[in-house]
Amino acid sequence: MEKLIVMADYMCGIFCPPGVGTSPEFIGASEDLCARFHSWLVRYKEHDDAPAGFDRQAYVDEGRALAHEIQQLLAGRYLVSYRYLLPADNPSAECEWAEEILK
């Protein structure tokens, strides 16, 4: 089964390895899901440019919920995973990505 990766980096948000990006519109997502997904994408911040008080965990949780909706939309056709930036212990910490296969 082909794998899709949902992640906020690079502004398209959905990737088919080896790195071809697409957007929710091209996979048949509803207008509402597309709007929420694009809103989530534009709020993405790396550790070094996140404003004070940026709640990375809430952002990660929102992305996971959107990834689950995409998984439901593509049920049985793709294996969907969610890749997210881990919260940094301190502002100078290296960016570290985690990936989970959605069930």
C-alpha positions as a Markdown table, in Angstrom:
| # | Residue | x | y | z |
|---|---|---|---|---|
| 1 | Met | 0.0 | 0.0 | 0.0 |
| 2 | Glu | 1.4 | 3.4 | -0.9 |
| 3 | Lys | 2.2 | 5.8 | 2.0 |
| 4 | Leu | 1.2 | 9.4 | 2.4 |
| 5 | Ile | 2.8 | 11.7 | 5.0 |
| 6 | Val | 1.0 | 14.6 | 6.5 |
| 7 | Met | 3.3 | 17.3 | 7.8 |
| 8 | Ala | 3.2 | 21.1 | 8.1 |
| 9 | Asp | 6.5 | 21.9 | 6.5 |
| 10 | Tyr | 6.9 | 23.1 | 2.9 |
| 11 | Met | 3.4 | 24.5 | 2.6 |
| 12 | Cys | 1.6 | 21.7 | 0.7 |
| 13 | Gly | 1.2 | 19.4 | 3.6 |
| 14 | Ile | 0.8 | 16.0 | 2.0 |
| 15 | Phe | 3.7 | 14.0 | 0.6 |
| 16 | Cys | 4.0 | 10.8 | -1.3 |
| 17 | Pro | 7.5 | 9.4 | -0.9 |
| 18 | Pro | 10.0 | 10.2 | -2.3 |
| 19 | Gly | 8.9 | 13.7 | -1.6 |
| 20 | Val | 6.2 | 14.6 | -4.1 |
| 21 | Gly | 3.9 | 17.1 | -2.5 |
| 22 | Thr | 0.2 | 17.7 | -3.0 |
| 23 | Ser | -2.7 | 19.4 | -1.2 |
| 24 | Pro | -6.0 | 18.3 | 0.1 |
| 25 | Glu | -7.8 | 19.6 | -2.9 |
| 26 | Phe | -6.0 | 17.0 | -5.1 |
| 27 | Ile | -7.1 | 14.1 | -3.0 |
| 28 | Gly | -10.8 | 15.1 | -3.0 |
| 29 | Ala | -11.1 | 16.7 | 0.4 |
| 30 | Ser | -14.1 | 18.8 | 1.2 |
| 31 | Glu | -14.0 | 22.6 | 1.0 |
| 32 | Asp | -14.2 | 22.7 | 4.8 |
| 33 | Leu | -11.3 | 20.3 | 5.4 |
| 34 | Cys | -9.2 | 22.1 | 2.8 |
| 35 | Ala | -9.8 | 25.5 | 4.5 |
| 36 | Arg | -9.0 | 24.1 | 8.0 |
| 37 | Phe | -5.9 | 22.3 | 6.6 |
| 38 | His | -4.5 | 25.4 | 4.9 |
| 39 | Ser | -5.2 | 27.5 | 8.0 |
| 40 | Trp | -3.2 | 25.0 | 10.0 |
| 41 | Leu | -0.3 | 25.0 | 7.4 |
| 42 | Val | 0.1 | 28.8 | 7.5 |
| 43 | Arg | 0.4 | 28.8 | 11.3 |
| 44 | Tyr | 3.4 | 26.5 | 11.2 |
| 45 | Lys | 6.4 | 27.8 | 13.0 |
| 46 | Glu | 9.9 | 26.4 | 13.4 |
| 47 | His | 11.3 | 26.5 | 16.9 |
| 48 | Asp | 13.4 | 29.6 | 16.2 |
| 49 | Asp | 10.6 | 31.7 | 14.7 |
| 50 | Ala | 7.7 | 30.7 | 17.0 |
| 51 | Pro | 6.3 | 33.7 | 18.9 |
| 52 | Ala | 6.2 | 33.7 | 22.6 |
| 53 | Gly | 3.4 | 31.6 | 23.9 |
| 54 | Phe | 3.1 | 29.5 | 20.7 |
| 55 | Asp | 1.4 | 26.3 | 21.9 |
| 56 | Arg | 3.3 | 23.6 | 19.9 |
| 57 | Gln | 1.4 | 20.7 | 21.5 |
| 58 | Ala | -2.0 | 22.2 | 20.6 |
| 59 | Tyr | -0.7 | 22.7 | 17.0 |
| 60 | Val | 0.6 | 19.1 | 16.8 |
| 61 | Asp | -2.8 | 17.8 | 18.1 |
| 62 | Glu | -4.7 | 19.8 | 15.5 |
| 63 | Gly | -2.5 | 18.5 | 12.8 |
| 64 | Arg | -3.0 | 14.9 | 14.0 |
| 65 | Ala | -6.8 | 15.4 | 13.9 |
| 66 | Leu | -6.6 | 16.7 | 10.4 |
| 67 | Ala | -4.4 | 13.8 | 9.4 |
| 68 | His | -7.0 | 11.4 | 10.8 |
| 69 | Glu | -9.6 | 13.1 | 8.6 |
| 70 | Ile | -7.4 | 12.7 | 5.6 |
| 71 | Gln | -6.9 | 9.0 | 6.5 |
| 72 | Gln | -10.7 | 8.5 | 6.7 |
| 73 | Leu | -11.1 | 10.2 | 3.3 |
| 74 | Leu | -8.5 | 7.8 | 1.8 |
| 75 | Ala | -9.5 | 4.7 | 3.8 |
| 76 | Gly | -8.0 | 1.6 | 2.3 |
| 77 | Arg | -6.2 | 3.3 | -0.5 |
| 78 | Tyr | -3.2 | 4.7 | 1.3 |
| 79 | Leu | -1.3 | 4.2 | 4.6 |
| 80 | Val | -1.3 | 7.7 | 6.2 |
| 81 | Ser | 1.3 | 8.8 | 8.7 |
| 82 | Tyr | 1.6 | 12.1 | 10.6 |
| 83 | Arg | 5.0 | 13.7 | 10.9 |
| 84 | Tyr | 5.4 | 16.5 | 13.5 |
| 85 | Leu | 8.0 | 18.7 | 15.1 |
| 86 | Leu | 8.5 | 17.7 | 18.8 |
| 87 | Pro | 8.2 | 20.5 | 21.4 |
| 88 | Ala | 11.7 | 21.8 | 22.2 |
| 89 | Asp | 13.0 | 21.6 | 25.8 |
| 90 | Asn | 14.5 | 25.0 | 25.3 |
| 91 | Pro | 14.6 | 27.6 | 22.5 |
| 92 | Ser | 18.0 | 26.6 | 21.2 |
| 93 | Ala | 17.2 | 22.9 | 20.9 |
| 94 | Glu | 17.6 | 21.2 | 17.6 |
| 95 | Cys | 14.4 | 20.5 | 15.6 |
| 96 | Glu | 13.4 | 16.9 | 16.0 |
| 97 | Trp | 10.7 | 15.2 | 14.0 |
| 98 | Ala | 8.6 | 12.3 | 15.0 |
| 99 | Glu | 6.3 | 10.2 | 12.8 |
| 100 | Glu | 3.4 | 8.0 | 13.6 |
| 101 | Ile | 1.4 | 5.7 | 11.4 |
| 102 | Leu | -2.3 | 6.5 | 11.9 |
| 103 | Lys | -4.5 | 3.6 | 12.9 |
